Each structure stands twice: as structure tokens, then as C-alpha cells.
Amino acid sequence: MTACLGIGLCTSCTPETPTAPQDYTQYVNTFIGAADNGHTFPGACLPFGLIQASPETNAIGWQYCSGYNYRDSLIWGFSQTHLNGTGCMDLGDLLVMPVTGQRVRDDYKSGFSKKTESATPGYYTVELDKYKVKAELTATDHVALHRYTYQNADSASLLLDLQHGLVWNPQQYKSHVKACEINWEDAQTLTGHVRSSVWVNQDLYFVMKFNKPVTDSIYLPMEETEKGKRLIMSFDMKPDEQLLMKVAISTVGVDGAHKNMEKELADWDFNGTRQKAKDSWNSYLSRIEVTGTPDELENFYTSFYHALIQPNNIADVDGRYRNAKDSIVKSSSGVYYSTFSIWDTYRAAHPFYTLAVPERVDGFINSMIEQNQAQGYLPVWTLWGKETNTMIGNHSVSVIAEAYKKGFRGFDAEKAFDAIKQTLTVSHPKSDWETYMKYGYYPTDKVDAESVSRTLESVYDDYAAATMAGLMGKKEDAEYFGKRSEFYKNLFDKETQFMRPRYADGRWKTPFNPSDLAHAESRGGDYTEGNAWQYTWHVQHDVPGLIELFGGKEAFLNKLDSLFTIELKGSGLADVTGLIGQYAHGNEPSHHVTFLYTLAGKPERTQELIREIFDTQYKNKPDGLCGNDDCGQMSAWYMFNAMGFYPVDPVSGHYVFGAPQMPKIVLHLPDGKTFTVIAENLSKEHKYIDSITLNGEPYTKNYISHEDIVKGGTLVYKMK
């Protein structure tokens, strides 16, 4: 069965008959990745919004980074903030749970039937068996809207748990809240502030309004280390009546939360708000029309959906936000983006944004520049305006240089490059430039961990800086960073043919097992969530130079073949998953590696592997992702490869050909342009590219440029 989502022409229709808008949200399965280690959540949010209202089935430990696992049978409640697909714990703020019957109890969790649970972009619903309450959630950018239908109105109440949050262990669950205060403004309005510390130090201000007055409230007892208040609020309800609750949040203050609610959700129209959320998602999802099987459509549009959940605009409707210095400032553009998982997303998600949501790109860059002004270096991994310093590299440099290379000019390029230069020359956490420059690499005996990965990730940023400097006519800077971009050669051991840790005196580290997995936080080592097999290929900007280090294409291809055939043995890592030999599709450093075959003159092997990854690593089911979605990076890989190309080197503006996986995809670009990708004769058997044409002309390059795509046109693959 094949479904086409193109805008069809019906010969039986008269010109006066309007065509119903296509509902692309029907192809989003918000439960994909919500089991196993995908770490996605099924709840209600808007594209790039601050609110993510979603159920929580647990809150403690790595398995619950999003607060939800599809396999669980109990719901703890519904929180207002969540991360999509990360490997770290935080958020899960302002947990609420509708309650009936006995108000004070030891356990407020409720069972539920999967038959009553469903979700679509901007909406989630489930029935709570224990309390006989139907829960429904929808959202605006800064406001969650809850609707609870109490089938049994006996002591109809609502639990508010301000101690709750997503944390690493039970002890932290009882101690992560550092301050909490609440205030009843009237019988229907509760405001407050919660300060917590898990991944970042977070200040959350809220306004909670009800459509009915609270008739009574009970404060629940707190343990010695707890500072977050818990209370039960009761309402005068009749059977099947509905309680509505609006929750607006802000990083700035209660006044900011009030303004957000007044601007975005002044009424109590749940159905209308849900429809607006749906319309908002459709306005983005409709930018790409896909032809494919039902499973392919759901995989694609769910990937599109996941990619747009973040970065999140944390600024209030008046443009104010709390920055990295804990100061209240106002964004010059009125928006300020955070949740930059850049170690992941610079690879494909940000390149995808330049095609799918180009109007957002300048805002991303301006937010990065503002973050630099506050903390002294560009974002590494930011959340709620704060720097986590998680992962390695300084890949905001790549994102900025890529945008500049692709012609984005809605930011101050001089300020941007000054931020790049400062970031890459003035030492800050995990970037010790004095050591890096002294040795031409990070020596394993001079840094705590990740010496090889830190070097290889840094040289890509050096290349990005050199590229932007060259485009801006900054010759000296271009030469300086260009030389640094060759430092990867200092870690290549020609005897073992691996990127290998090295001491400050030049000796190779021994003993050395290229299969040993490293992880800075749990077991140390010289690689980041990986090993030498996976990181040896991390030279995105100079594949010809890497091939030369191996002694030519034959040796290079032989080693690359071994990557996909030698089994990874020994103790594993939760982050190193989706294995094909040593290749780990579940973690980002592997994402460009299959395309090295194409760049080394063996494209048919790339084409075989892309099909294998599509067939084995992406499924239309809750455990359908082979690793964390990582704020849309895993999803962006899927979408690019559905079209048959991928940004191996994002800053170059080139997308290297793999093989298309869907018969037709249409990108709707600005100014009414379209770029159509057609795969003729595509089938299970016909997975290889025979020839390519661009706008009817034979096309023989092994990549297509961003410039050619945004001009609009038609790319046709003839498959064999």
C-alpha cells in the first residue's frame, strides 16, 4: 500500500469547491521512541515552545529522562516541562494529579488502560482507572491547558507536587528543590516560584488558574530534605463535570507568567486551543509532502515532529528571559532559544532547520551570540538559558559558520565571528586551548578524559572557523584556524590505523584496545561515548586527508569494511546502541560514517547500508528508535536519508548522496519554490542508484549543494 500526500486535483470538483487542508498530524505517532531508550514523551507541546505537558510514569533514573516509558502501567501525574530524547535528567516541573475519594494517602499513582491512552501533536488523553477521571492536555507556547472530567465527583481534588522532578536517584528526588514559595491570589489563582538544581540551576515561576474556585486545600507533610510543597486542592464538582486548569510558566517572574497567560490563553476554550495547536503543527509539517507506505509516513512525520520540539524559546511574550548569569534581560528580537543539544544536533538537525524552518535560523544564531555575551563562550549544551557544559567540542561554531556559508544574514557576522574566536582561543570548561596548542592535540596524560574525541571534535570547529573567516576576508584568522584543523593527523597511528590516545611526550598510550568503550562520567577513557573504531572516522571536513593517512583508498575501504563486520564485544554502554558491527547508529559520532564509502568511490556500499539502517533502526512503534532521539538529531538523519543525501560536513553546504528511501518527497521552500525528489523504480530489490538528473540534466557529482536545493527544482534518482 502506498499513500501520497500531495495536493491532488479532482476532476469531479468545481472551482468553487474548496479542497480540505491536509491533516499531517494524523501521521505523527508521538509514542515512537517512548519505550526502551528513545527517551521521547507523548504529551502536548507546540513547535519550539516552552511548555511540554505530558504524563509521567516514573521520575528516577536514566530510563526516565523524559519522565515516561510506554511499557509502564502506572501514571504518577502530569508535569509541564520535558526534554525530548536526551540522556540527562531534568525538568518534570509542576506535577499535578486529579484525585477522588480519600484525599490524603501514601500513593497517588493510578493505573490506566492503553486503550484509553492516545496522543496527537498538541494533545494527549488518558483515563485514570483509580480515580475514574479522564485527563486531557493541550498547550500554547508558554501555557499548558488541562481538562479533567470527573466521572465520580466524590471529594474531587487535585494534587500539586512542587517537590517532584526528573532526577538521577531517590536521594536527589528529595533534595533537588532548593526553594519554593506559593501564594493564593484568589480562590481560583495560585502563583509561585520553584528553584531547583539537577542538570542546571533552574528558576521556574508559575501562574495556575482554575475554572472553579478551590473550596479547600490541605498541605501534605514534607520530609527533612524536602523544600517543594505538596498540596491537595478540592473542588465542588458533580459527576461528569469538567475541571479546567491553566498553567503559565516563566523564567523571569510571576508577572511574566501572568503576561504569558493573558497573551496566549485568556479564555477557557479547550477545544479551540487544541485546534490551534494542531493548526500550528500542520503549518510546519505541511512544508514537506511525502509519498510512502503508512509506516514510512508515520516514521517521517514523527521525525519531523520530534525535530521541531526544540530548541525552545524561553523568553516571555515581552521578550524577557533569565540568562546564564542569572540576570533578567530582554532579547532584542523578542525570542531567546535554549535547549541546544549541539554536540548532537550540529550534525543533521541544524542543517535540516536551514531547509525546513529557515525563518528560525537567524534567531538560533542570535541566541547563541547572546549566550556568549553572558558566559564568555558560545553554547555547548544549554538548558533554560543555563550552560550545562555537557559533552565536548564547541559546535555552536559549526552552526554559525554553516548558516553564514548558506547565506543567512539576520545576525551580526562580526559579533558572531568575535564570539567564535573568543570561544576557540580563550580556555573554558573542557576547552584547554593552551594545552591543545602546545601539543597539537589533547595528551591523554594532560586531560581528565576524552583526549582523542576532544581533539577530533575541536578540529572540526577549527575548520568551521577557518571557513567563516575566509568568507569574511579574514585571511590571518583563516590561516590560523586552518592549520589547527589539521591537528587530527597528530593522533593517527599508522601501525594500528586508529585514532589513538597519545602522551604529552609523543608516545602512544598502551595497552590499547580499539574496541574498549569509553564514557567520561562512568568509566573514563579517551573517547566520548564510544571507542577507537567509531571515532577514527571523525574527520568530517577532510575525508581526502583521512584517506591519505590510511595510505590510499584501498586500505581506507578495507578498514571501513571491518567497522561494519567486526563484532563489538565486552561490557556495553547505554549510549552505544543500534550496532552493525562496531558501527553504532544509536550514537551521533557514527551518523556520517556510511557516507565515507561514497566519498571514497564506493557509493553502492553506502546505498546498501542506508537501506539496512532504515530497515533495522527505525520502526513505527514505541521502541522503534535504536538510541536517544537527542533533540531531533536521530530524526533529522532519517529525514535526510529518506531524500537520499546527508550533510557529512555541514559547514560545506554540501549534502553527500546516499540512496533515497521513499518514492517522492516535495520540499516547500520560501517564496513559493519547491524542491522535488523522485526515486524512479525504487523497491526492496532496487536500492542502488543507477543515475541522477537535476532539472532534467545528467548530474554526476557525489553531492548536491544547499544552493541548488533552495533554488527549487527536481532531483530524480533512477534506481536499479
Buried (B, 14 or more C-beta within 10 A) or exposed (E): EEEEBEEEEEEEEEEEEEEEEBBBBBBBBBBBBBBBBBBBBBBBBBBBBBBBBBBBBBBBEBBBBBBBBBEBEBBBBBBBBBBBBBBBBBBBBBBBBBBBEEBEEEEBBBEBEEEEBEBBBBBBBBBBBBBBBBBBBBBBBBBBBBBBBBBBBEBBBBBBBBBBBBBBEEEBBBBBBBEBBBEEEEEBBBBBBBBBBBBBEBBBBBBBBBBBEBEEBEEBEBEEEBBBBBBBBBBEBEEEBBBBBBBBBBBBBBBBBBBBBEBBBEEBEBEEBBBBBBEBBBEBBBBBBBBBBEBBBBBBBBBBBBBBBBBBBBBBBBBBBBBBEEEEBBBEBBBBBBBBBBBBBBBBBBBBBBBBBBEBBBBBBBBBBBBBBBBBBBBBBBBBBBBBBBBBBBBBBBBBBBBBBBEBEEBEBEBBBEBBBBBBBEEBEBBBBEBBEEBBBBBBEBBEBBBBBBBBBBBBBBBBBBBBBBBBEBEEBBEBBBEBBBBBBBBBBEEEBBBBBBBBEEEBBEEBEBBBBBBBEEEEBBBBBBBBBBBBBBBBBBBEBBBEBBEEBEEBBEBBBEBBEBEBEEEEBBBBBBBBBBBBBBBBBBBBBBBBBBBBEBBEBBBBBBBBBBEEBBBBBBBBBBBBBBBBBBBBBBBBBBBBBBBBBBBBBBBBBBBBBBBBBBBBBEEEEEBBBBBBEBEEEBBBBEEBBBEEEEBEEBBBBBEBBBEBBBBBBBBE
